[in-house]
Amino acid sequence: MLEKLPDVIGHALHNVRAGLDEIAFNTLGLREGMASIALTSLAFADHAPIPARYTADGEGLSPPLQWTGVPPNAAALALLVEDADSPTPNPLVHAIVVGLPPGDGALAEAALASAENEGAGLHVGRNSYLQAAWLPPDPPPGHGVHRYAFQLFALDQAPEFSETPGRDELVDVLREHAIASGLLIGTCERPDGSIKIDEGAPAGPVIAG
């Protein structure tokens, strides 16, 4: 969608960014004294480019994720993916998943519903386009590198969420019940109307969720 914007718009908005300080991981005041979850992906390393397969210029699938270090007293997990560099007042929400089982685990590639993929039947919330789906990275041409924050939270209770919870609903629950968190950053850039990726980056195998 945004790949059709003129490069001049991206350059004009280059310094207009929500900011990494505005993602939920950094704004909820949860880090002090909180356990840390190791969140990784077989598709990309932390702060490395996200392969095109998982972006708007590829199949647009959600990437595989895995995690360890979830506290034994966790009752549920929640995933929030935000674009820290969107030219908007707040980070753009790319995915919300609630009701994930506690403990160390993983999400397979394409586990989240997307435009041409049904997903794995997870409890998915609304992204910033008001869709209960994975919103693939789609930065404006010429806007520079965008950082996509994959944030996993462990909850001490398994609250009942609405059918398609939004960011505000999730954040309210996190403030009350989050006991651990993990962060993985993937990047994407479209400098000249085409996405910039690491050609050597593995696509990532499908793993059990």
Secondary structure, 3 states (H helix, E strand, C coil): CHHHCCHHHHHHCCCCCCCHHHCHHHHCCCCCCCEECEEECCCCCCCEECCHHHCCCCCCCCCCEEEECCCCCCCEEEEEEEECCCCCCCCEEEEEEEEECCCCEEECCCCCCECCECCCCCEECCCCCCCCCCCCCCCCCCCCCEEEEEEEEEECCCCCCCCCCCHHHHHHHHHHHEEEEEEEEEEEECCCCCCECCCCCCCCCCCCC
